[in-house]
Amino acid sequence: MSFGVIREAARETPVSARTDVLVVGGGPAGICAAIAAARNGARVILAERYGHLGGLASGGEVIVLDDMADLHEKTVGGLCDEIVERLDRLGGAVYPPLEDQFVSSEAAWARWGRWGLQDNYARTRPKTVTYAVSFDPEALKFVALELLDSAGVELRLHTTFVDALVEDSALRGGIFETKSGREAILASAIIDASGDGDVFACAGAPFELGTYIMTVVHRFANVDVERAIDWERAQPEEAERLNREIKAIYGSAWDYWWLRTTIDGVVWCNCPHIPNLNALRVEDQTYVEHEARRRIFRALEFARANLPGFERAQLVDTAPQLGVRQTRLLQGEYVLTKQDVLSGRWFEDRIGRGRDYYYPYRSLLPRGVDNLLVAGRCFSATSEAQKMSREIPPMMVVGQAAGTATSKRSPGSSCSWIGAGAGGDGRGPRCWRANLSALAVVSSLRRERVARICASKTGSGIAASCCH
Ligand SMILES: Cc1cc2nc3c(=O)[nH]c(=O)nc-3n(C[C@H](O)[C@H](O)[C@H](O)COP(=O)(O)OP(=O)(O)OC[C@H]3O[C@@H](n4cnc5c(N)ncnc54)[C@H](O)[C@@H]3O)c2cc1C
């Protein structure tokens, strides 16, 4: 039902800042984009709508770093590694030691199965334990703040992008809502890392609306985890039956509906799965927030009454950020397909590697809007491809590449590095170089110019560090 429209008065909006690179969204992709751009010499502003950084990985309580390895070896590095090292130093990261990685054995599974640190694509039984990291979301928020600060990024929290400033099909900046009113930020290059493609949608770039399950991620505290694990090992059939009942209460959940966390006695529940909704619609968002809590409290009651180890369990929190996996998907210069992901297609303009698949630079490039790059889960992909290639570490790689593309000049020349090659598959690290000045990579790279990007096998640049 429509109640008509109202016409708002025209207004003047103060320009609060001008910068080289403006990153919208402080999730995994945005954090890495901002750090990479700043480390390469650009003046960078990062604007984030919430009061914390990390996006879904902190506010959404998505606390396992996945897709960092193929079946045999670690394939993602760069800023993701730095983040893990810092999490580790704060006591906020748990991952299998080298001797347990890429191992399928009952012993390894007994140690790591309930952490969710397995290779989800492995066909082995038990599943192959992999290099994946369980982490503390509060530690991630702090690590991100520290890294951005030391890179010299100007951070603007509680700053929500609401409109695009487009002039002759070039994006010049954004309009933001803050507690002190509306403000404009102007920039030579803008990176849309909002996850939902808020910037490219406002700027008029073509996109499609995807959908996937939505979740209110939550954590139970006061769980006797060791007792719960011992019991399910001793009574596998009964455990299977009760877990089926809980999953029915949730509606749907992954195989293990609870996983261990870095905090003793606290378990992570990456459920329920609520499908077929539009995560950009207020009505659907509101429905999920309410319906999920109905199911969570029913599941908690059932677990307390029936599951050994859960007798004193309490809901410690629900994620403040709704678990949205997919909304707008850019339809950019190249649209990544499921087949590309499954076959690990080797693109000439690849800028990074996830598990065993690659991202072409063109999947970050919108059509019809200059000065804009897209990083993160709204990059240019089909819905099916995005579902398989949107995990946190690969989105960090894509962010790092986007930030580098907007800023990095190779020493003594006008060339700019535009991304990271990949190794780990016998081809060794490579870099890609654009015959364009740093910001021109973003501002004017169109289809015919993409074709002119030439490969450079020299230099380690970001290729060596971003992924291997
Ligand atoms: C329930 C769930 C479970 C998942 N499980 C896993 C898992 O186990 N392992 C894994 O690796 N990945 C998992 N994922 C996927 C992963 O969390 C995301 O794909 C990843 O976080 C995407 O990173 P991003 O930076 O692109 O987007 P996001 O994490 O969504 O970050 C976007 C950021 O932009 C900000 N923003 C949005 N709009 C605006 C605006 N208008 N103005 C300013 N700021 C804005 C947001 O607040 C947020 O900080 C899961 C996702 C969900 C939802």
The ligand as an SDF file (V2000), in Angstrom:
LIG
                    3D

 53 58  0  0  0  0  0  0  0  0999 V2000
   25.1060  -15.4070    9.4600 C   0  0  0  0  0  0  0  0  0  0  0  0
   26.3500  -15.3990    8.6410 C   0  0  0  0  0  0  0  0  0  0  0  0
   27.2750  -16.3990    8.7980 C   0  0  0  0  0  0  0  0  0  0  0  0
   28.4700  -16.3850    8.0670 C   0  0  0  0  0  0  0  0  0  0  0  0
   29.4220  -17.3420    8.3020 N   0  0  0  0  0  0  0  0  0  0  0  0
   30.6910  -17.1420    7.8650 C   0  0  0  0  0  0  0  0  0  0  0  0
   31.7610  -17.9170    8.3850 C   0  0  0  0  0  0  0  0  0  0  0  0
   31.5650  -18.8190    9.1940 O   0  0  0  0  0  0  0  0  0  0  0  0
   33.0240  -17.6400    7.9460 N   0  0  0  0  0  0  0  0  0  0  0  0
   33.2820  -16.6390    7.0550 C   0  0  0  0  0  0  0  0  0  0  0  0
   34.4590  -16.4140    6.7330 O   0  0  0  0  0  0  0  0  0  0  0  0
   32.2670  -15.8840    6.5310 N   0  0  0  0  0  0  0  0  0  0  0  0
   30.9890  -16.1020    6.9430 C   0  0  0  0  0  0  0  0  0  0  0  0
   29.9700  -15.2910    6.5010 N   0  0  0  0  0  0  0  0  0  0  0  0
   30.2200  -14.3220    5.4150 C   0  0  0  0  0  0  0  0  0  0  0  0
   30.9280  -13.0500    5.8800 C   0  0  0  0  0  0  0  0  0  0  0  0
   30.5540  -12.6840    7.1790 O   0  0  0  0  0  0  0  0  0  0  0  0
   30.6270  -11.8710    4.9580 C   0  0  0  0  0  0  0  0  0  0  0  0
   30.5520  -12.2500    3.6270 O   0  0  0  0  0  0  0  0  0  0  0  0
   31.7280  -10.8050    5.1310 C   0  0  0  0  0  0  0  0  0  0  0  0
   31.6520  -10.2600    6.4340 O   0  0  0  0  0  0  0  0  0  0  0  0
   31.5680   -9.7180    4.0940 C   0  0  0  0  0  0  0  0  0  0  0  0
   32.4330   -8.6550    4.4000 O   0  0  0  0  0  0  0  0  0  0  0  0
   32.1260   -7.1950    3.8160 P   0  0  0  0  0  0  0  0  0  0  0  0
   33.1540   -6.2960    4.3720 O   0  0  0  0  0  0  0  0  0  0  0  0
   31.9430   -7.3030    2.3620 O   0  0  0  0  0  0  0  0  0  0  0  0
   30.6570   -6.8320    4.3750 O   0  0  0  0  0  0  0  0  0  0  0  0
   30.0900   -6.6360    5.8370 P   0  0  0  0  0  0  0  0  0  0  0  0
   30.7360   -7.5530    6.8060 O   0  0  0  0  0  0  0  0  0  0  0  0
   28.6140   -6.7010    5.6890 O   0  0  0  0  0  0  0  0  0  0  0  0
   30.5260   -5.1410    6.2110 O   0  0  0  0  0  0  0  0  0  0  0  0
   29.9010   -4.0270    5.6180 C   0  0  0  0  0  0  0  0  0  0  0  0
   30.1290   -2.8210    6.5100 C   0  0  0  0  0  0  0  0  0  0  0  0
   29.5570   -1.6660    5.9090 O   0  0  0  0  0  0  0  0  0  0  0  0
   28.7940   -0.9550    6.8660 C   0  0  0  0  0  0  0  0  0  0  0  0
   27.7450   -0.2350    6.1470 N   0  0  0  0  0  0  0  0  0  0  0  0
   26.6880   -0.7720    5.4860 C   0  0  0  0  0  0  0  0  0  0  0  0
   25.9470    0.1820    4.9330 N   0  0  0  0  0  0  0  0  0  0  0  0
   26.5430    1.3580    5.2560 C   0  0  0  0  0  0  0  0  0  0  0  0
   26.2240    2.7190    4.9710 C   0  0  0  0  0  0  0  0  0  0  0  0
   25.1470    3.0480    4.2340 N   0  0  0  0  0  0  0  0  0  0  0  0
   27.0350    3.7080    5.4690 N   0  0  0  0  0  0  0  0  0  0  0  0
   28.1370    3.3680    6.2140 C   0  0  0  0  0  0  0  0  0  0  0  0
   28.4710    2.0960    6.5180 N   0  0  0  0  0  0  0  0  0  0  0  0
   27.6840    1.0990    6.0280 C   0  0  0  0  0  0  0  0  0  0  0  0
   28.2680   -2.0360    7.7880 C   0  0  0  0  0  0  0  0  0  0  0  0
   27.8570   -1.5190    9.0360 O   0  0  0  0  0  0  0  0  0  0  0  0
   29.4700   -2.9680    7.8800 C   0  0  0  0  0  0  0  0  0  0  0  0
   30.3680   -2.5610    8.8850 O   0  0  0  0  0  0  0  0  0  0  0  0
   28.7290  -15.3270    7.1620 C   0  0  0  0  0  0  0  0  0  0  0  0
   27.7610  -14.3280    6.9750 C   0  0  0  0  0  0  0  0  0  0  0  0
   26.5980  -14.3480    7.7100 C   0  0  0  0  0  0  0  0  0  0  0  0
   25.6020  -13.2490    7.5440 C   0  0  0  0  0  0  0  0  0  0  0  0
  1  2  1  0
  2  3  1  0
  2 52  2  0
  3  4  2  0
  4  5  1  0
  4 50  1  0
  5  6  2  0
  6  7  1  0
  6 13  1  0
  7  8  2  0
  7  9  1  0
  9 10  1  0
 10 11  2  0
 10 12  1  0
 12 13  2  0
 13 14  1  0
 14 15  1  0
 14 50  1  0
 15 16  1  0
 16 17  1  0
 16 18  1  0
 18 19  1  0
 18 20  1  0
 20 21  1  0
 20 22  1  0
 22 23  1  0
 23 24  1  0
 24 25  2  0
 24 26  1  0
 24 27  1  0
 27 28  1  0
 28 29  2  0
 28 30  1  0
 28 31  1  0
 31 32  1  0
 32 33  1  0
 33 34  1  0
 33 48  1  0
 34 35  1  0
 35 36  1  0
 35 46  1  0
 36 37  1  0
 36 45  1  0
 37 38  2  0
 38 39  1  0
 39 40  1  0
 39 45  2  0
 40 41  1  0
 40 42  2  0
 42 43  1  0
 43 44  2  0
 44 45  1  0
 46 47  1  0
 46 48  1  0
 48 49  1  0
 50 51  2  0
 51 52  1  0
 52 53  1  0
M  END
$$$$
